[in-house]
Amino acid sequence: MIAFVPFGMTLPLLLKRFRSFKKVVLASLCLSLTFELTQLLFNFGSFDVDDLTLNTFGGILGYTPFHTLTSYKYHKKKSKVY
């Protein structure tokens, strides 16, 4: 889960098309599913649905500061009166 926090934080910073919550959640889920399927196919570990949910939640936790800061900057900029 902790490994996906930076992923959820940097993805919207690097790519503008991933600035929505749904896209970050979907990207985190797809990346986690890729890891889990790789473990299953190569017998490197075990496929665990809990890992899918926890890693996706880690991406959500990483997205939260990005969303909070961008919302704050938007509202601060919008509320300025000249």
N, C-alpha and C positions, 0 to 999 in steps of 0.2 A: 504494500500500500504506500509506503513512504517513497518508493521509487517513482510512483506515478504523480506525486504532488508536483515536482518540478516539471513534469510533462504537461500537466494541466495548466501550469503557470506560464510556461514559455511558448506553448503552441499558439495561443492567440497573440502573443507578442511578435512572433516570427511571421505568422501567416494571417492576413486580414480576414480571409474567408472562414477562419476558425474562431471568430470572436463571439459566436453565439453559444449559449449554454448547451443546446442540443448537440451541436457539432462536436464540442469538446467531450461530452459524455459518450457520443458514438465513437469518436476516435480512440478514447481511452478503452472502451469496451472492445473495439476491434483489435487494438494492440495487445490487450490482455488475452483475448481469445487466440490470437496468433501465438503468443507464448505458450499458452496451455495446450494448444494443438501440437505445437512442436515438441513439447514434453511427452505428449501421448504417442506421437508417431515414432520418436526416436528412443523411447523407453528411458528418458533422461530424468524423469520424475513422475509425478502422477497428475492426472487431470483433475482439478478441483474447482467446483463451481463457486465455492467460497472465495477462492482467489480472484475469480472474475468479478464478483461483486465488490470485494475489498479494493482491488486495483482500480475499478471504475470510480469508487468512492474517493480514492486518493486523487484521481484526476479532477473530481468535483472540488475537493479541498484546495487543490492548486489553482483552480479557476476562480475561486471565491475572492482572493485578494486582488486579482486582476480586475474582476467585475466591480468590486468595491471602489478601487482607485479610479477606474475610468468613469464610474457613475458620479463619484465625488467631484472629479474634475469637470464633468459635463454640467452638473448642477451649479457648481461654483461659477463657471464661466457664464452660464445662463442667467444667474441671479445678479450679475454685476450691473449696476445702473450708472449710466454716464450722464 
